Amino acid sequence: MLTRDFTPQKKLVCLTVFFLLMFLSVSSSAKPIRVMTLGDSITAGLALDNYRLSLGTQTRSVGCDVSLVGASSTLPPDALPPFPSRYAAVWGIQALQVDQLFINSWMQDAKPDVVLMHLGTNDSWAGGRPATDTIVSLGGIIDKMRLNNPHVKIFIAQLIGTSLDFNPVIEKLNALIPGLAAQKTTPQSPVVVVNQSSYFNPAVDTYDGVHPTVAGNVKMASKWFDAMVVHGICPAGPKLVNAVLNKPMVASPSPWGSGSPEQAGDGNVQYGGWSSVVIDNVPQILEVDLKGAYSLTYFELGHYFVFPDVENPFNTLAYRIQTSMDKSTWSTVVTVANNYAGQATHAIVPTNARYLRLVVDPPFYANQLTVREFRAMGVPQY
């Protein structure tokens, strides 16, 4: 009869493996970090020209599971490529108005874990307010944030400059912001200053002296992202790529033809996707050739209605994700049931794969399924 010799060293190894697997199990079902971008038109931007697009790309490039949230009751959500994006910002709004009228409802609607605040430009300009008055409003906003979430992490910007004649007021306000942050920061709710004005040239990085160009938005996003990395919101790396993007796909037959499987890997979560009519409740399969091996660490899915907070019966209820190196032997790395959310992220133990399968299981609402986007994030191996 064989016996196992559990020496102290072996026990330590077993416990280490156990806790690692437990951590991975927990992290794979963890909810996204809710990040609310708060501000005026500089934050809101235009439909396809705002810093949130670049920020979302940078966070996903290191596997940072961020959900951009905002005051949906005040500002309707906009599903923008390459991911859903909400925000709490209004063109022309002042810090005074946010403090007095909006911040409580915005916090209650969005329930953010992290707030990125770039606010005060309109107070300094259209409002003609002294910097000392605006700093009081910013302090009031911070206080009200904490009434809604005592543990909210607040990143406050020293504002980007302007080439217009009110820039000296912006500079005075920026000089006061570090003192406000030092006064308001607490261990459970730190206030971090992000100097958005440094290396930002309004003559080059704005299109009208105030609002960022595409390059200016990338600069702003990078400043926010770097601060989130330094303060532990996001990891520093390694850099990941979407292994599925524009790769060959095949799908189960459908009365609507092939179900446009390639649209589930085109990088756009808003339109199209893999759609299928299902006969006899048979599982439906979307198969991807990655055209090379990748070490995969997490998956993202956008279902019929891509916002994570909104349940919809047409969202994919049950599914599995499988990996393979040879297209013959398949391993199931993700299994989901009773899903109604429109967006999901699944972290896994790093796994090498050349082929992927998304298997959508019954039941199917109204005998239909739609997967807007299927992403597999990882590092190329060859």
N, C-alpha and C positions, 0 to 999 in steps of 0.2 A: 504494500500500500504506500502510495506516494503522499508525502506531506509537504506543505508550503512553509518555507522558513521566512517569516516576516521579521527580518532584522529591523532595528530602528531606522537604518538608512532606507530600506525598502518600504517601510511604513511611510516615511517622509515622501518618497517618490509617489506612492499610491495616493496619499493625501493631496499632494500637489496636483496630480492629474485630475483627481476628483473635483478639486476647487476650480481648476481651469475649465473643466467641462461644465461645471455649474455656472461659472461666470459667462461662458459663451452661450449657454442656454438662456440665461437671464438677458444678456445683451441682445440676443437675436429677437427677443420679444419686447425689448425696451421701446418706449415711445420716442418719437423724434424730439429734438430740442426745439422748443417753440421760440422763434426769434421774430420780434416785432420791430420793423423799421419805422421810426417815428419822425415826422418832420413836415416840410412844406413841399413846394413844387420840385425842389432839388432832390428830395427823396422820392416823390411820386413819379417824376420823370414822364416820359412818353411810353406808348405801348411797347415798342421794341427798342427803346433807348432809355435805360435807367440802370442804376448801379446794382440793383437786385439780380439782374441776369448774370452779371459777372460774379457776384458774390455767391450765388447758387452753384455756378460752375466750379468755383474754387473750393467751396466746402465739400462738394461731392468728389472732387479730385483726390481727397485724402480720406474718403469714407466717413465724413462728418455728417451725421443724419440730422439735417436741419429742415424744419418746416417753417416757411415764412408765413407769418400770421398777421392779421390786422383787423381793423374794425369793420367787419363785414356788414354790420347793420347801418354803418354810415357810408362806407365805401364798398361797392360791390366787388367781389373777388374777380381777378382776371387770371385766366389760365394762359400763361405765356410760355412759348418754347424757351428753354427746354424743360421747364418744370412749372408747377403751379406757384403763383406768387401773389401774396396778399401784403397789405401795408396799411399803416395808419398815418396818412398824410393828405393834405389838401392844398391845392394851388392857392397862394395868397394868404394862407393862415399865419397867425402870429402866435408866439409862445403865450401871450396874454390870453388869447381865446382858447388855446389848448388847455391851459391851466383852469380857466373858469368854466368852460363848457363841455370839453370833450374827453379829457384823460380818464375819468372814472369809467365812463361807458366803454371807451376803447379797451381799457384793461380788462373789464369784465367780459367783453366779447371775445378778445383774443387770448386771454390767459397766458401771457408770454412768460417764459423762463428767463429770456434775455431781451433787453431793449437796446437798439442802436438809435440814438437821438441826435439829429442834426437840425437844430431849431433856433430861430432868432434872427434870421436874415430879414424877414418882413417887418419885424419890430423895428429893426435898425433903419429900414428903408421906408416903406409905405407908412408904417406907424410912427416914424420919427421919434421913437422912444429912446431915452438915454440908456446906455449899457447897464447902468446900475438898476434901472427898473426892470429890464429884461432878465437880469440875473435873478431877481426876486421871483419872477414867473417860472424860470427854470427850476429853482429850488422848490416852488410849490408843486410843480409837476412830479418831481422826484418823491416828495412826501406823499402825494396821492397814489403814485405807483405802489409804494410800500403798504399803503392801507389795503390794497387789493392783493398784493403778493409780498409778504415781508422778506422773501428770499430772492427777489428779482435781481438779476445782474444787470447793471446799467453802464452802458458805454456812451459817454457824452462827447460830442465833437467840438473841437475848436474849429469854427466854420471856415469853409473855403472862402477865399478872397473874392472880391469883385473889382472890375475895372471902372465902376461908376463912382460918383462922388461921395457916397455914404460909406466907403470902405474904412475910413478912420473910426467910425462907430463900431464896425465889425472887429477891428483890431482891439478896441477898448474892451469889447465883450469877451473876445478870446483871452485877453489878459486876466479877466476875472474868473474864467471857468475853472482853472486849476484850484483856486481857493475854494470855490463852491464844492468841487469834488472832494477835497480834503475835509471840508466841514460836514458833508453829508455821508461819506462812506462809512460803512459798518462791516464787521466781519461776515455777517450773514448776507449782506446786500452791498457789495462793493460798488463804488462809482469810479469808473476808469476813464481817464481823459485820452481821447484819440485826436492827435493833431492832424486834422484833415487839411489845414492850410499849408503845411510844409510840402515843398516840391509841387505845389499846385499853382500854375501860372494862369490867372484868369484871362490874360490876353491870348493864350493859346488853348487852354483847356475849357473855355466856355464859348458858346456860340452867340451870346448876346451880352456878355459881361457878367452874367449871373449864373446861368444854367449850364451844367457840364456838357461837353461834347461826349461822343462815344469814348474817346481816350480819357477824358476827365472822369467819366463814370467808372472806368476800369481802375483808375488811380484811387478813387474813393473806395471801391470794393476791396482793393488790395489792402488799404489801411484798416478797414474793419476786420478783414480776414486775419491779417497779421496780429491784430490785437486779440482776437478770439483764440488764436493759437497760443500766444504768450500767456494768456490767462486761463488756459486749460479747457476752453469750450470745445475746441477742435484739436485733433492731433496734428503734428507737424508733417507727417508723411507716413509711408511712401506715397508718391504720386500714382494714382490709379487712372485707368482708362475704361471706357465703356466697351467691353469686348464684343458686344452684340451689334454696335452701331453699324448699319449698312452692310451687315453680313447676310449671306444667303439663308433663306428660311423656307420651309415647307410646312403645310398645315393639313389637318384632316379635311377631306372633301366636304363641301357645303352646297346646298341648293343655290347659294349665291356665288358659285364658282369656288375659287381657292380661299375666299375670305380675306384677300389682300394681306397675307402674312407679313410681307416685307414692311408694311406700314407700322408694324409693332416694334420695329427696330430703326426707325428713321430719325429718332431724336426729338420728335414732336409729340407731346402728350395731349395737345388740345384737339387735334383733328385726326380723322382716320383711325388707324389701328387695325388689328385683326378682328374681323367680325364673322360670325358664323351662325347659321341656323342648325340646330341640333335635332337629329332624328333618333327616337327611341332611347333618349337619355344616355347615349354612348359617350364615354370620355373623349374629349377633343385634345389633340396633340399639336403643339407648335414646336418644330425642331429647328435648331440653329447650328450651322457649321461656322465655328469661330475662325477657321482658316489658320489655325495655329494654336499652340497650347498657352493657356493663361493660368496664373495662380489667382483664383477668384476669392473675394472676401465678403462681398455682399451683393444682394439683388434688390432692384427696385421695380415695382409694378404700378402702372397707372391703369385703373379699371375703367368702367363705363363713365363714371362721374369722378374726375380725378382728385377732388379735394378730400384730404384725409378726415376732416371733421364731419362730412356730410354722408349719411348712409343712403344708399339707393338700391332698390331690389335688383336692378340690372347689373350691379357690380358682381364680380366673380365670387361666388359663395365658397367654393372649395377647389383647391389646386395643389399640385406638387411640382417641385423643380428637381430635375434629375441631371446628373453630369456623367460624362463618359470620355475616355481617351481614345477608344477604338470603334465607337458606334455599335458595339456589340454588348458589352457589359455596362449596365447603367446603375448608378447609385442615387438614391433619393436623399437630398440634402435639406429640403424644405417641405413640410407638410402643413397645410392650412385648411381649417374647416370653420364654418359659421362666420365667414367674413362678409361684412357689408360696407367696409370703408372703401373709398375710391382710390386711395394711395397706400402702398405698404412697402416697408423696407425689411429685408431679412438678412442679418449678418450670419456668417457661417465660419466654421474652422477653415482656414485657408486650404483650398482644394484645387488641384490641377485638373483642367478639363480642356478638351478640344471640341466637344459637342455638348449641346444643352437641349433639354426638353422641358417645356412647360406643359404639364398635363392638367387640363381643367376637368374636374370631376362633377358628376351630377349632385344635386338637382340644378336645372337651368331655368331661370325665370322666363316665362313665355317662350321657352325653347330657343333662347338666343344667348349669345355671349359676345362681349366686346372687350378686348384688351388693347388699351390705347398705346401702351408702351411697356416693353420688357427690357430691362437693363441688367447687365452683369458687370460689376466693377472689379477690376483686378490688374495684375501686372503681367505683361507679355513675358513668356518664358523662352520662346524662340520664334 
